[in-house]
Amino acid sequence: MPISVNLDVMLAKRKMQLKELSEIVGVSVVNLSILKQSKVKAIRFSTLEAICEALDCQPGDLLEFIATKEN
Amino acid sequence: MNKAPLLLSIICFVIYRLLLYFTHNIWLSLLIFLVPIGLLVFNFSVRKRLSYSNWFLSPRNFLHERRTHTFESELDTQLLYAKLLEVVDNLEFDLLDHDENKLKILLGASINFLTWGENIYIQIAPSSNGSMIEFTSVTLFGNTSWKRNDKNFDSFIESFESSLIV
């Protein structure tokens, strides 16, 4: 998938557990795990906003476009 | 349309008429209807256990209408299992039983005007792209689900797809 989610990187930088983030942003651990694996269909602005606020980062720190050969 | 239960009902009625004709005892004749009633009671008593799934899913069991849909997901089996349990919480179905080791989930649709309810068996298996999900909806009793089996799948897949928007 060309869009990669760097949630695990940001969690490691902030020394935060997925469960902890889940409690702060109000998104289940299962959903955050799926997001971490870049396997969600879409992400709501409200979720992105909550994660950015909790991790004190920018959306660009979480999402990355990886160019493939077709692109 | 599975005509076997209808045939069973007709056979019961014919036997009832024959018994009534030969014995002239209405109560003795009515005992024949204990067969379909007994089957219904048996189905209700075993519906909530995954261990009886073979009874409902066996192709040799001609008394139920069942419909199976298979689809793939990118999620790995354990994550998908957890996700499906979460999805089920938001559906109109009841979670009757689940087995994390065998990756099986059993849901129940309630009785409605058309059917005696349906059992929904979900089996997750690993595949090359992630996981394979086998969704089977079975009527508890009756020769037709009146498209309830298909509607159950539509409702399930819609909820699953929308749950992937976080």
gemmi code that builds the backbone of each chain (N, CA, C; Angstrom):
import gemmi

chains = {
    "A": [
        ("MET", (0.851, -1.205, 0.000), (0.000, 0.000, 0.000), (0.889, 1.258, 0.000)),
        ("PRO", (0.665, 2.236, -0.902), (1.549, 3.411, -0.979), (1.506, 4.305, 0.265)),
        ("ILE", (0.380, 4.313, 0.993), (0.320, 5.125, 2.217), (0.693, 4.235, 3.403)),
        ("SER", (1.730, 4.631, 4.090), (2.187, 3.855, 5.247), (1.903, 4.648, 6.526)),
        ("VAL", (1.493, 3.946, 7.564), (1.202, 4.591, 8.851), (2.373, 4.318, 9.796)),
        ("ASN", (2.980, 5.387, 10.262), (4.149, 5.238, 11.148), (3.763, 5.380, 12.626)),
        ("LEU", (2.659, 4.788, 12.980), (2.172, 4.909, 14.356), (3.124, 4.230, 15.343)),
        ("ASP", (3.662, 3.073, 14.940), (4.578, 2.358, 15.851), (5.855, 3.176, 16.123)),
        ("VAL", (6.309, 3.910, 15.089), (7.505, 4.750, 15.245), (7.226, 5.872, 16.244)),
        ("MET", (6.069, 6.517, 16.050), (5.711, 7.631, 16.943), (5.473, 7.149, 18.370)),
        ("LEU", (4.884, 5.968, 18.500), (4.642, 5.405, 19.837), (5.977, 5.123, 20.531)),
        ("ALA", (6.922, 4.613, 19.766), (8.250, 4.318, 20.327), (8.950, 5.614, 20.741)),
        ("LYS", (8.826, 6.649, 19.898), (9.455, 7.946, 20.216), (8.873, 8.540, 21.498)),
        ("ARG", (7.566, 8.393, 21.649), (6.894, 8.970, 22.838), (6.868, 7.982, 24.013)),
        ("LYS", (7.428, 6.810, 23.810), (7.478, 5.746, 24.835), (6.075, 5.470, 25.382)),
        ("MET", (5.168, 5.303, 24.454), (3.774, 5.076, 24.830), (3.311, 3.718, 24.325)),
        ("GLN", (2.472, 3.053, 25.102), (1.908, 1.758, 24.698), (0.627, 2.005, 23.889)),
        ("LEU", (0.297, 1.025, 23.061), (-0.911, 1.123, 22.234), (-2.164, 1.237, 23.108)),
        ("LYS", (-2.159, 0.505, 24.214), (-3.313, 0.513, 25.129), (-3.504, 1.898, 25.754)),
        ("GLU", (-2.383, 2.505, 26.058), (-2.414, 3.845, 26.658), (-3.004, 4.841, 25.657)),
        ("LEU", (-2.537, 4.752, 24.420), (-3.038, 5.650, 23.373), (-4.522, 5.403, 23.144)),
        ("SER", (-4.894, 4.136, 23.186), (-6.301, 3.771, 22.990), (-7.193, 4.443, 24.034)),
        ("GLU", (-6.741, 4.459, 25.266), (-7.525, 5.088, 26.337), (-7.611, 6.601, 26.157)),
        ("ILE", (-6.524, 7.203, 25.662), (-6.515, 8.664, 25.484), (-7.418, 9.096, 24.330)),
        ("VAL", (-7.285, 8.407, 23.199), (-8.017, 8.847, 21.996), (-9.413, 8.226, 21.874)),
        ("GLY", (-9.695, 7.210, 22.659), (-11.030, 6.598, 22.617), (-11.262, 5.723, 21.398)),
        ("VAL", (-10.191, 5.155, 20.880), (-10.294, 4.201, 19.758), (-9.799, 2.854, 20.296)),
        ("SER", (-10.481, 1.785, 19.940), (-10.121, 0.481, 20.503), (-8.699, 0.047, 20.104)),
        ("VAL", (-8.118, -0.803, 20.925), (-6.761, -1.318, 20.649), (-6.745, -2.067, 19.317)),
        ("VAL", (-7.834, -2.795, 19.058), (-7.923, -3.561, 17.799), (-7.855, -2.603, 16.606)),
        ("ASN", (-8.623, -1.520, 16.681), (-8.624, -0.556, 15.572), (-7.260, 0.123, 15.415)),
        ("LEU", (-6.624, 0.418, 16.542), (-5.292, 1.042, 16.456), (-4.263, 0.062, 15.892)),
        ("SER", (-4.425, -1.221, 16.235), (-3.520, -2.244, 15.684), (-3.678, -2.339, 14.172)),
        ("ILE", (-4.921, -2.280, 13.727), (-5.182, -2.340, 12.275), (-4.624, -1.089, 11.597)),
        ("LEU", (-4.794, 0.046, 12.263), (-4.257, 1.307, 11.727), (-2.730, 1.232, 11.649)),
        ("LYS", (-2.120, 0.677, 12.680), (-0.662, 0.550, 12.755), (-0.125, -0.289, 11.592)),
        ("GLN", (-0.932, -1.276, 11.188), (-0.520, -2.148, 10.081), (-0.892, -1.572, 8.712)),
        ("SER", (-1.414, -0.341, 8.712), (-1.850, 0.350, 7.473), (-2.912, -0.435, 6.720)),
        ("LYS", (-3.797, -1.116, 7.471), (-4.802, -1.936, 6.804), (-6.217, -1.404, 6.990)),
        ("VAL", (-6.329, -0.156, 7.415), (-7.671, 0.439, 7.524), (-8.104, 0.935, 6.148)),
        ("LYS", (-9.408, 1.102, 5.967), (-9.904, 1.608, 4.687), (-9.773, 3.121, 4.619)),
        ("ALA", (-9.988, 3.758, 5.781), (-9.913, 5.219, 5.842), (-9.717, 5.643, 7.287)),
        ("ILE", (-9.252, 6.871, 7.457), (-9.092, 7.397, 8.816), (-9.839, 8.736, 8.916)),
        ("ARG", (-10.629, 8.869, 9.964), (-11.404, 10.106, 10.150), (-10.467, 11.226, 10.611)),
        ("PHE", (-10.802, 12.467, 10.216), (-10.024, 13.619, 10.673), (-10.044, 13.705, 12.197)),
        ("SER", (-11.196, 13.359, 12.784), (-11.319, 13.447, 14.249), (-10.361, 12.478, 14.941)),
        ("THR", (-10.203, 11.273, 14.355), (-9.270, 10.278, 14.913), (-7.831, 10.756, 14.761)),
        ("LEU", (-7.539, 11.282, 13.548), (-6.190, 11.778, 13.268), (-5.831, 12.915, 14.224)),
        ("GLU", (-6.812, 13.784, 14.424), (-6.614, 14.935, 15.318), (-6.322, 14.454, 16.745)),
        ("ALA", (-7.110, 13.474, 17.205), (-6.937, 12.953, 18.570), (-5.573, 12.277, 18.740)),
        ("ILE", (-5.150, 11.526, 17.723), (-3.847, 10.835, 17.806), (-2.706, 11.857, 17.798)),
        ("CYS", (-2.829, 12.872, 16.906), (-1.787, 13.903, 16.825), (-1.671, 14.655, 18.152)),
        ("GLU", (-2.815, 14.909, 18.768), (-2.834, 15.624, 20.044), (-2.183, 14.764, 21.139)),
        ("ALA", (-2.536, 13.475, 21.140), (-2.013, 12.566, 22.174), (-0.512, 12.346, 22.017)),
        ("LEU", (-0.063, 12.285, 20.768), (1.365, 11.998, 20.527), (2.184, 13.270, 20.286)),
        ("ASP", (1.489, 14.404, 20.303), (2.131, 15.703, 20.083), (2.949, 15.675, 18.789)),
        ("CYS", (2.246, 15.388, 17.717), (2.931, 15.307, 16.418), (2.035, 15.864, 15.317)),
        ("GLN", (2.543, 15.890, 14.109), (1.796, 16.365, 12.951), (1.278, 15.164, 12.148)),
        ("PRO", (0.195, 15.341, 11.376), (-0.299, 14.222, 10.548), (0.795, 13.632, 9.644)),
        ("GLY", (1.691, 14.490, 9.201), (2.792, 14.038, 8.339), (3.761, 13.101, 9.051)),
        ("ASP", (3.790, 13.200, 10.383), (4.662, 12.288, 11.134), (4.067, 10.877, 11.177)),
        ("LEU", (2.751, 10.824, 11.041), (2.050, 9.531, 11.125), (1.878, 8.866, 9.765)),
        ("LEU", (1.587, 9.704, 8.774), (1.305, 9.161, 7.434), (2.453, 9.452, 6.473)),
        ("GLU", (2.750, 8.460, 5.667), (3.849, 8.624, 4.710), (3.452, 8.010, 3.381)),
        ("PHE", (3.752, 8.731, 2.306), (3.474, 8.195, 0.982), (4.732, 7.506, 0.460)),
        ("ILE", (4.600, 6.238, 0.161), (5.751, 5.492, -0.364), (5.497, 5.203, -1.845)),
        ("ALA", (6.324, 5.804, -2.680), (6.141, 5.638, -4.131), (6.513, 4.213, -4.546)),
        ("THR", (5.638, 3.615, -5.346), (5.937, 2.289, -5.884), (6.330, 2.439, -7.355)),
        ("LYS", (6.701, 1.364, -7.999), (7.121, 1.422, -9.408), (6.006, 1.949, -10.314)),
        ("GLU", (4.750, 1.531, -10.005), (3.613, 1.971, -10.826), (3.399, 3.471, -10.703)),
        ("ASN", (3.681, 4.020, -9.444), (3.495, 5.454, -9.224), (4.623, 6.274, -9.851)),
    ],
    "B": [
        ("MET", (-34.901, -23.735, -3.209), (-35.705, -23.924, -2.003), (-35.653, -25.399, -1.580)),
        ("ASN", (-35.293, -25.620, -0.333), (-35.208, -26.977, 0.201), (-36.615, -27.469, 0.552)),
        ("LYS", (-37.054, -28.524, -0.152), (-38.438, -28.972, 0.013), (-38.576, -30.086, 1.057)),
        ("ALA", (-37.457, -30.536, 1.619), (-37.496, -31.667, 2.555), (-38.385, -31.414, 3.787)),
        ("PRO", (-38.273, -30.255, 4.465), (-39.134, -30.039, 5.631), (-40.631, -30.017, 5.265)),
        ("LEU", (-40.927, -29.497, 4.077), (-42.327, -29.480, 3.619), (-42.810, -30.919, 3.416)),
        ("LEU", (-41.923, -31.729, 2.824), (-42.229, -33.141, 2.600), (-42.450, -33.862, 3.938)),
        ("LEU", (-41.617, -33.547, 4.914), (-41.735, -34.134, 6.251), (-43.087, -33.776, 6.869)),
        ("SER", (-43.507, -32.525, 6.701), (-44.798, -32.076, 7.238), (-45.943, -32.830, 6.569)),
        ("ILE", (-45.842, -33.011, 5.244), (-46.899, -33.719, 4.504), (-46.964, -35.180, 4.953)),
        ("ILE", (-45.789, -35.798, 5.105), (-45.728, -37.197, 5.564), (-46.362, -37.317, 6.948)),
        ("CYS", (-46.030, -36.376, 7.844), (-46.619, -36.390, 9.198), (-48.138, -36.292, 9.116)),
        ("PHE", (-48.624, -35.429, 8.245), (-50.067, -35.233, 8.114), (-50.736, -36.494, 7.575)),
        ("VAL", (-50.096, -37.129, 6.588), (-50.653, -38.366, 6.005), (-50.696, -39.463, 7.070)),
        ("ILE", (-49.607, -39.593, 7.851), (-49.570, -40.606, 8.919), (-50.644, -40.309, 9.963)),
        ("TYR", (-50.815, -39.019, 10.268), (-51.847, -38.606, 11.230), (-53.231, -39.052, 10.745)),
        ("ARG", (-53.515, -38.815, 9.452), (-54.819, -39.188, 8.891), (-55.003, -40.714, 8.919)),
        ("LEU", (-53.917, -41.420, 8.595), (-53.983, -42.890, 8.587), (-54.235, -43.430, 9.996)),
        ("LEU", (-53.492, -42.863, 10.980), (-53.665, -43.297, 12.377), (-55.083, -43.009, 12.857)),
        ("LEU", (-55.564, -41.845, 12.476), (-56.923, -41.454, 12.881), (-57.963, -42.389, 12.262)),
        ("TYR", (-57.728, -42.737, 11.013), (-58.648, -43.622, 10.280), (-58.699, -45.013, 10.916)),
        ("PHE", (-57.493, -45.516, 11.285), (-57.441, -46.897, 11.800), (-57.715, -46.996, 13.297)),
        ("THR", (-57.339, -45.968, 14.069), (-57.487, -46.081, 15.537), (-58.684, -45.296, 16.074)),
        ("HIS", (-59.130, -44.286, 15.345), (-60.216, -43.380, 15.782), (-59.869, -42.699, 17.105)),
        ("ASN", (-58.585, -42.605, 17.379), (-58.137, -41.947, 18.611), (-57.343, -40.703, 18.214)),
        ("ILE", (-57.953, -39.532, 18.402), (-57.311, -38.291, 17.936), (-56.024, -37.991, 18.693)),
        ("TRP", (-55.985, -38.289, 19.988), (-54.798, -37.977, 20.805), (-53.607, -38.824, 20.387)),
        ("LEU", (-53.874, -40.099, 20.127), (-52.796, -40.990, 19.676), (-52.278, -40.523, 18.309)),
        ("SER", (-53.211, -40.114, 17.453), (-52.828, -39.672, 16.102), (-51.994, -38.390, 16.151)),
        ("LEU", (-52.371, -37.511, 17.079), (-51.660, -36.228, 17.169), (-50.206, -36.394, 17.628)),
        ("LEU", (-49.917, -37.568, 18.227), (-48.549, -37.818, 18.709), (-47.517, -37.739, 17.584)),
        ("ILE", (-47.964, -38.009, 16.344), (-47.036, -37.981, 15.212), (-46.404, -36.591, 15.034)),
        ("PHE", (-47.142, -35.560, 15.456), (-46.620, -34.195, 15.297), (-45.522, -33.871, 16.318)),
        ("LEU", (-45.306, -34.837, 17.223), (-44.184, -34.651, 18.154), (-42.848, -34.716, 17.408)),
        ("VAL", (-42.851, -35.348, 16.215), (-41.602, -35.466, 15.440), (-41.090, -34.083, 15.025)),
        ("PRO", (-41.888, -33.284, 14.266), (-41.373, -31.949, 13.902), (-41.194, -31.025, 15.105)),
        ("ILE", (-42.109, -31.148, 16.084), (-41.982, -30.292, 17.280), (-40.705, -30.656, 18.043)),
        ("GLY", (-40.443, -31.949, 18.130), (-39.232, -32.426, 18.797), (-37.979, -31.923, 18.105)),
        ("LEU", (-38.012, -31.935, 16.770), (-36.871, -31.436, 16.001), (-36.624, -29.956, 16.284)),
        ("LEU", (-37.717, -29.204, 16.332), (-37.612, -27.763, 16.599), (-37.029, -27.525, 17.996)),
        ("VAL", (-37.543, -28.260, 18.975), (-37.055, -28.125, 20.358), (-35.574, -28.514, 20.436)),
        ("PHE", (-35.223, -29.606, 19.727), (-33.819, -30.054, 19.725), (-32.915, -28.965, 19.130)),
        ("ASN", (-33.361, -28.400, 17.988), (-32.561, -27.346, 17.342), (-32.370, -26.144, 18.259)),
        ("PHE", (-33.441, -25.787, 18.969), (-33.346, -24.651, 19.883), (-32.405, -24.948, 21.043)),
        ("SER", (-32.413, -26.202, 21.500), (-31.593, -26.532, 22.666), (-30.109, -26.632, 22.332)),
        ("VAL", (-29.775, -26.942, 21.073), (-28.350, -27.084, 20.726), (-27.803, -25.902, 19.931)),
        ("ARG", (-28.625, -24.928, 19.649), (-28.201, -23.843, 18.760), (-27.096, -22.973, 19.355)),
        ("LYS", (-27.019, -22.920, 20.671), (-26.083, -21.973, 21.286), (-24.686, -22.525, 21.498)),
        ("ARG", (-24.420, -23.721, 20.991), (-23.096, -24.321, 21.225), (-22.385, -24.601, 19.906)),
        ("LEU", (-21.125, -24.197, 19.870), (-20.317, -24.444, 18.668), (-20.071, -25.928, 18.448)),
        ("SER", (-20.109, -26.704, 19.540), (-19.836, -28.137, 19.423), (-20.899, -28.865, 18.586)),
        ("TYR", (-22.066, -28.262, 18.437), (-23.126, -28.875, 17.623), (-23.165, -28.296, 16.205)),
        ("SER", (-22.101, -27.589, 15.824), (-22.115, -26.950, 14.505), (-22.254, -27.973, 13.376)),
        ("ASN", (-21.719, -29.189, 13.582), (-21.807, -30.211, 12.527), (-23.247, -30.566, 12.194)),
        ("TRP", (-24.106, -30.533, 13.191), (-25.533, -30.838, 12.974), (-26.160, -29.825, 12.009)),
        ("PHE", (-25.819, -28.569, 12.172), (-26.409, -27.525, 11.332), (-25.682, -27.371, 9.994)),
        ("LEU", (-24.380, -27.669, 9.991), (-23.596, -27.404, 8.779), (-23.437, -28.619, 7.861)),
        ("SER", (-23.809, -29.790, 8.351), (-23.631, -30.984, 7.531), (-24.486, -30.927, 6.257)),
        ("PRO", (-23.878, -31.202, 5.099), (-24.676, -31.195, 3.853), (-25.734, -32.296, 3.835)),
        ("ARG", (-25.547, -33.317, 4.720), (-26.531, -34.411, 4.775), (-27.783, -34.010, 5.560)),
        ("ASN", (-27.669, -32.933, 6.326), (-28.837, -32.458, 7.059), (-29.698, -31.626, 6.102)),
        ("PHE", (-30.768, -32.243, 5.628), (-31.587, -31.596, 4.600), (-32.736, -30.776, 5.195)),
        ("LEU", (-32.757, -30.630, 6.509), (-33.885, -29.939, 7.141), (-33.681, -28.422, 7.264)),
        ("HIS", (-32.495, -27.960, 6.922), (-32.224, -26.531, 7.060), (-31.807, -25.933, 5.722)),
        ("GLU", (-32.096, -24.637, 5.573), (-31.540, -23.948, 4.411), (-30.302, -23.198, 4.878)),
        ("ARG", (-29.195, -23.420, 4.199), (-27.964, -22.733, 4.592), (-27.354, -22.040, 3.386)),
        ("ARG", (-26.672, -20.939, 3.673), (-26.009, -20.187, 2.609), (-24.610, -19.801, 3.093)),
        ("THR", (-23.612, -20.114, 2.281), (-22.231, -19.826, 2.669), (-21.623, -18.777, 1.747)),
        ("HIS", (-20.967, -17.806, 2.350), (-20.231, -16.783, 1.602), (-18.784, -16.807, 2.095)),
        ("THR", (-17.867, -16.652, 1.171), (-16.449, -16.633, 1.547), (-15.813, -15.354, 1.026)),
        ("PHE", (-15.030, -14.735, 1.875), (-14.305, -13.546, 1.419), (-12.955, -13.442, 2.133)),
        ("GLU", (-12.073, -12.635, 1.549), (-10.722, -12.506, 2.101), (-10.534, -11.175, 2.799)),
        ("SER", (-9.622, -11.171, 3.757), (-9.273, -9.932, 4.443), (-7.755, -9.861, 4.543)),
        ("GLU", (-7.242, -8.627, 4.545), (-5.780, -8.442, 4.649), (-5.282, -8.676, 6.072)),
        ("LEU", (-6.203, -8.649, 7.037), (-5.801, -8.774, 8.439), (-5.366, -10.203, 8.753)),
        ("ASP", (-4.427, -10.336, 9.695), (-4.035, -11.690, 10.098), (-5.138, -12.299, 10.975)),
        ("THR", (-5.104, -13.590, 11.137), (-6.225, -14.312, 11.749), (-6.580, -13.832, 13.173)),
        ("GLN", (-5.568, -13.649, 14.021), (-5.840, -13.258, 15.413), (-6.446, -11.865, 15.497)),
        ("LEU", (-5.908, -10.950, 14.693), (-6.422, -9.579, 14.694), (-7.839, -9.540, 14.110)),
        ("LEU", (-8.035, -10.336, 13.086), (-9.352, -10.397, 12.459), (-10.391, -10.979, 13.430)),
        ("TYR", (-9.987, -11.994, 14.177), (-10.875, -12.607, 15.167), (-11.319, -11.556, 16.198)),
        ("ALA", (-10.331, -10.784, 16.694), (-10.637, -9.728, 17.668), (-11.527, -8.662, 17.037)),
        ("LYS", (-11.248, -8.358, 15.770), (-12.023, -7.329, 15.067), (-13.477, -7.784, 14.881)),
        ("LEU", (-13.648, -9.041, 14.497), (-15.004, -9.553, 14.261), (-15.820, -9.573, 15.552)),
        ("LEU", (-15.173, -9.896, 16.659), (-15.895, -9.876, 17.946), (-16.356, -8.454, 18.261)),
        ("GLU", (-15.536, -7.481, 17.862), (-15.889, -6.073, 18.074), (-17.058, -5.675, 17.165)),
        ("VAL", (-17.007, -6.158, 15.913), (-18.064, -5.840, 14.932), (-19.401, -6.418, 15.388)),
        ("VAL", (-19.346, -7.647, 15.912), (-20.560, -8.346, 16.343), (-21.306, -7.552, 17.419)),
        ("ASP", (-20.533, -6.849, 18.243), (-21.123, -6.028, 19.306), (-22.083, -4.979, 18.757)),
        ("ASN", (-21.801, -4.511, 17.542), (-22.628, -3.450, 16.953), (-23.703, -3.991, 16.013)),
        ("LEU", (-23.824, -5.297, 15.941), (-24.820, -5.888, 15.050), (-26.072, -6.300, 15.829)),
        ("GLU", (-27.120, -6.613, 15.100), (-28.362, -7.035, 15.753), (-28.317, -8.503, 16.182)),
        ("PHE", (-27.223, -9.210, 15.818), (-27.094, -10.624, 16.185), (-26.565, -10.766, 17.613)),
        ("ASP", (-26.885, -11.915, 18.218), (-26.366, -12.199, 19.558), (-25.127, -13.080, 19.428)),
        ("LEU", (-24.125, -12.776, 20.224), (-22.932, -13.630, 20.249), (-23.259, -14.828, 21.135)),
        ("LEU", (-23.353, -16.015, 20.529), (-23.757, -17.209, 21.275), (-22.559, -17.990, 21.809)),
        ("ASP", (-21.521, -18.089, 20.999), (-20.361, -18.873, 21.408), (-19.164, -18.451, 20.545)),
        ("HIS", (-17.963, -18.644, 21.053), (-16.769, -18.384, 20.241), (-15.609, -19.196, 20.774)),
        ("ASP", (-14.695, -19.529, 19.876), (-13.546, -20.343, 20.228), (-12.297, -19.710, 19.611)),
        ("GLU", (-11.467, -19.139, 20.463), (-10.293, -18.414, 19.964), (-9.261, -19.366, 19.346)),
        ("ASN", (-9.157, -20.569, 19.885), (-8.164, -21.512, 19.350), (-8.545, -22.007, 17.956)),
        ("LYS", (-9.842, -22.290, 17.792), (-10.295, -22.782, 16.487), (-10.713, -21.648, 15.553)),
        ("LEU", (-10.673, -20.423, 16.045), (-11.055, -19.222, 15.283), (-12.474, -19.333, 14.725)),
        ("LYS", (-13.391, -19.722, 15.610), (-14.788, -19.874, 15.208), (-15.672, -18.950, 16.045)),
        ("ILE", (-16.680, -18.394, 15.402), (-17.637, -17.530, 16.098), (-19.038, -17.995, 15.732)),
        ("LEU", (-19.896, -18.069, 16.741), (-21.294, -18.449, 16.497), (-22.204, -17.305, 16.918)),
        ("LEU", (-23.018, -16.857, 15.964), (-23.971, -15.775, 16.232), (-25.377, -16.290, 16.046)),
        ("GLY", (-26.331, -15.625, 16.657), (-27.730, -16.023, 16.503), (-28.603, -14.846, 16.118)),
        ("ALA", (-29.422, -15.056, 15.098), (-30.403, -14.042, 14.720), (-31.704, -14.408, 15.425)),
        ("SER", (-32.391, -13.426, 15.916), (-33.590, -13.695, 16.720), (-34.776, -14.138, 15.864)),
        ("ILE", (-35.782, -14.699, 16.541), (-37.012, -15.122, 15.861), (-37.700, -13.903, 15.274)),
        ("ASN", (-38.225, -14.066, 14.085), (-38.950, -12.946, 13.474), (-40.203, -13.487, 12.807)),
        ("PHE", (-40.914, -12.624, 12.147), (-42.186, -12.997, 11.530), (-42.013, -14.081, 10.461)),
        ("LEU", (-40.850, -14.097, 9.807), (-40.639, -15.029, 8.691), (-40.017, -16.353, 9.095)),
        ("THR", (-39.089, -16.321, 10.047), (-38.361, -17.558, 10.385), (-38.250, -17.754, 11.906)),
        ("TRP", (-37.769, -18.943, 12.266), (-37.519, -19.258, 13.669), (-36.149, -18.745, 14.102)),
        ("GLY", (-35.553, -17.925, 13.299), (-34.217, -17.412, 13.599), (-33.169, -18.178, 12.829)),
        ("GLU", (-31.982, -17.647, 12.775), (-30.897, -18.306, 12.059), (-29.659, -18.372, 12.948)),
        ("ASN", (-28.861, -19.382, 12.696), (-27.540, -19.473, 13.319), (-26.507, -19.039, 12.290)),
        ("ILE", (-25.525, -18.270, 12.744), (-24.488, -17.798, 11.827), (-23.142, -18.313, 12.317)),
        ("TYR", (-22.491, -19.083, 11.480), (-21.184, -19.653, 11.825), (-20.107, -18.923, 11.036)),
        ("ILE", (-19.121, -18.401, 11.750), (-18.006, -17.711, 11.095), (-16.724, -18.491, 11.390)),
        ("GLN", (-16.059, -18.862, 10.326), (-14.795, -19.599, 10.464), (-13.682, -18.795, 9.804)),
        ("ILE", (-12.632, -18.541, 10.560), (-11.489, -17.790, 10.016), (-10.346, -18.773, 9.754)),
        ("ALA", (-9.719, -18.615, 8.610), (-8.573, -19.476, 8.278), (-7.479, -18.623, 7.640)),
        ("PRO", (-6.229, -18.943, 7.882), (-5.163, -18.153, 7.259), (-5.123, -18.357, 5.745)),
        ("SER", (-4.752, -17.299, 5.035), (-4.607, -17.417, 3.574), (-3.361, -16.647, 3.149)),
        ("SER", (-3.022, -16.721, 1.871), (-1.791, -16.080, 1.393), (-1.840, -14.557, 1.555)),
        ("ASN", (-3.046, -13.965, 1.432), (-3.162, -12.504, 1.541), (-3.493, -12.035, 2.950)),
        ("GLY", (-3.703, -12.944, 3.868), (-4.085, -12.569, 5.236), (-4.960, -13.635, 5.848)),
        ("SER", (-6.270, -13.459, 5.665), (-7.219, -14.429, 6.229), (-8.382, -14.671, 5.281)),
        ("MET", (-8.939, -15.853, 5.443), (-10.137, -16.206, 4.678), (-11.289, -16.356, 5.678)),
        ("ILE", (-12.411, -15.740, 5.369), (-13.562, -15.817, 6.275), (-14.678, -16.585, 5.577)),
        ("GLU", (-15.175, -17.605, 6.267), (-16.314, -18.367, 5.747), (-17.514, -18.054, 6.621)),
        ("PHE", (-18.511, -17.456, 6.018), (-19.713, -17.022, 6.736), (-20.863, -17.924, 6.295)),
        ("THR", (-21.450, -18.658, 7.244), (-22.573, -19.539, 6.894), (-23.775, -19.197, 7.757)),
        ("SER", (-24.866, -18.894, 7.101), (-26.116, -18.604, 7.803), (-27.075, -19.783, 7.583)),
        ("VAL", (-27.604, -20.338, 8.672), (-28.461, -21.534, 8.602), (-29.782, -21.262, 9.312)),
        ("THR", (-30.856, -21.685, 8.692), (-32.155, -21.539, 9.366), (-32.244, -22.573, 10.490)),
        ("LEU", (-32.922, -22.232, 11.548), (-33.074, -23.198, 12.645), (-34.095, -24.264, 12.293)),
        ("PHE", (-35.110, -23.876, 11.578), (-36.165, -24.808, 11.193), (-36.925, -24.195, 10.030)),
        ("GLY", (-37.139, -24.971, 9.020), (-37.922, -24.450, 7.904), (-37.232, -24.673, 6.579)),
        ("ASN", (-38.051, -24.711, 5.541), (-37.531, -25.041, 4.219), (-36.991, -23.831, 3.472)),
        ("THR", (-37.245, -22.658, 3.983), (-36.706, -21.467, 3.322), (-36.405, -20.386, 4.359)),
        ("SER", (-35.401, -19.585, 4.056), (-35.056, -18.504, 4.997), (-35.718, -17.195, 4.571)),
        ("TRP", (-36.449, -17.228, 3.459), (-37.060, -16.016, 2.890), (-36.000, -14.923, 2.711)),
        ("LYS", (-34.872, -15.354, 2.180), (-33.717, -14.486, 1.878), (-33.075, -13.890, 3.130)),
        ("ARG", (-33.461, -14.392, 4.304), (-32.866, -13.881, 5.550), (-31.378, -14.261, 5.627)),
        ("ASN", (-31.018, -15.434, 5.074), (-29.616, -15.855, 5.085), (-28.746, -14.846, 4.324)),
        ("ASP", (-29.239, -14.400, 3.181), (-28.486, -13.415, 2.389), (-28.461, -12.054, 3.083)),
        ("LYS", (-29.602, -11.701, 3.689), (-29.669, -10.397, 4.380), (-28.724, -10.372, 5.576)),
        ("ASN", (-28.594, -11.507, 6.260), (-27.670, -11.589, 7.395), (-26.247, -11.310, 6.937)),
        ("PHE", (-25.888, -11.896, 5.767), (-24.536, -11.683, 5.250), (-24.341, -10.216, 4.861)),
        ("ASP", (-25.331, -9.646, 4.174), (-25.227, -8.231, 3.745), (-25.024, -7.322, 4.954)),
        ("SER", (-25.805, -7.583, 6.001), (-25.720, -6.776, 7.208), (-24.339, -6.913, 7.863)),
        ("PHE", (-23.842, -8.146, 7.873), (-22.539, -8.418, 8.486), (-21.412, -7.742, 7.708)),
        ("ILE", (-21.411, -7.917, 6.393), (-20.313, -7.385, 5.575), (-20.315, -5.857, 5.587)),
        ("GLU", (-21.521, -5.280, 5.627), (-21.628, -3.813, 5.678), (-21.007, -3.278, 6.971)),
        ("SER", (-21.322, -3.939, 8.074), (-20.765, -3.519, 9.361), (-19.256, -3.724, 9.413)),
        ("PHE", (-18.800, -4.838, 8.851), (-17.365, -5.133, 8.856), (-16.598, -4.096, 8.041)),
        ("GLU", (-17.106, -3.792, 6.843), (-16.436, -2.824, 5.969), (-16.393, -1.450, 6.628)),
        ("SER", (-17.530, -1.028, 7.207), (-17.560, 0.315, 7.802), (-16.716, 0.380, 9.081)),
        ("SER", (-16.499, -0.769, 9.712), (-15.670, -0.765, 10.930), (-14.196, -0.571, 10.615)),
        ("LEU", (-13.837, -0.722, 9.336), (-12.439, -0.515, 8.943), (-12.132, 0.960, 8.681)),
        ("ILE", (-13.131, 1.804, 8.924), (-12.892, 3.251, 8.891), (-12.741, 3.667, 10.350)),
        ("VAL", (-11.538, 4.055, 10.730), (-11.315, 4.361, 12.158), (-11.360, 5.869, 12.418)),
    ],
}
model = gemmi.Model(1)
for chain_id, residues in chains.items():
    chain = gemmi.Chain(chain_id)
    for i, (resn, *xyz) in enumerate(residues, 1):
        res = gemmi.Residue()
        res.name, res.seqid = resn, gemmi.SeqId(i, " ")
        for name, pos in zip(("N", "CA", "C"), xyz):
            atom = gemmi.Atom()
            atom.name, atom.element = name, gemmi.Element(name[0])
            atom.pos, atom.b_iso = gemmi.Position(*pos), 0.0
            res.add_atom(atom)
        chain.add_residue(res)
    model.add_chain(chain)
structure = gemmi.Structure()
structure.add_model(model)
structure.setup_entities()
